[in-house]
Amino acid sequence: MHTITLKSDDTFYNTLEEMVKTLHTTKSDLIRKAVVYYKDALEKERLKEQIKNASFKVREENLKISQEFDSTLNDGL
């Protein structure tokens, strides 16, 4: 394992201490879990954005296809 030194203000430190007592864990474990949780949250947001962009692309393509289909309904055939 590697050692990381972290400087913090009193508010952060007190919050960390309070959480450690409430969760019955160590500061190191809490910080490790927080980093993993944050990484996962960022990944979910990235995937959500990719899905949203893909959805808009599909929506645009569907609109074009629908408009092309509608134009064939009025061609008299």
N, C-alpha and C positions, 0 to 999 in steps of 0.2 A: 504494500500500500504506500501511497505517496502522502506527504503532509502538505497541506495548504494553510497558509496564514491569511486571516481575513480581518480587516479593520472595519469597525462598525461604530455607529453612533449609539448613544444610550438607549434610544427608542427601539432600534433594531435588536440590540442585545437583550433588552428586557422582554421584548416580544418572543425572542428565541428561547429565553429562559422559561417563560410562562408556558410556551408550547411544549417544551421538553418535559416539564413537570406534568402537564395535563396528559400527554401522550405516553409517558413513562418510557422515554427513549433517550438517546444521547444527542448532543448537538450535531455531531458528525453524521449520525444516521439520519436525522431530520433534514440536514442540508443536502445530503446525498439524495434522499427521496424527493426533496423539493426540486432539485436540478433535473432528475429524471421526469418528474411530473411536468415541469415547464417544457422540457424537450418534447415530450409527448403532445402537450397542448399546442406547441408550435407546429408540429407535424400534422396534427388534425386540422389546424387552420390552413396550412398549405394545401392539404388534400381537399378541403372544403372549397378553397378558391379554384383549384383545378376542376373540380366537379361543376362549380358554377360556370366557369368559362366554357367547359365542354357543353353544358346545358344550353348556354346562349348560342353556341355554334350550331347545335342540333336544331334549336328553335328557328334560327335563321334559315337553315336548309329546309326544314319542314314548311316554313312559310312560302319559300320559293316553289317547292313541289306543289303545295296546295294552290298557289296562284296559277301555276302551269295547268294543273288539273281543271281548275275553274274555267280557264280560257278554252279548254276543249269541250266543255259542256255547252258552250254557246256557238260552236262552229257549224251547227246544223246537221251533224251526222247522226 
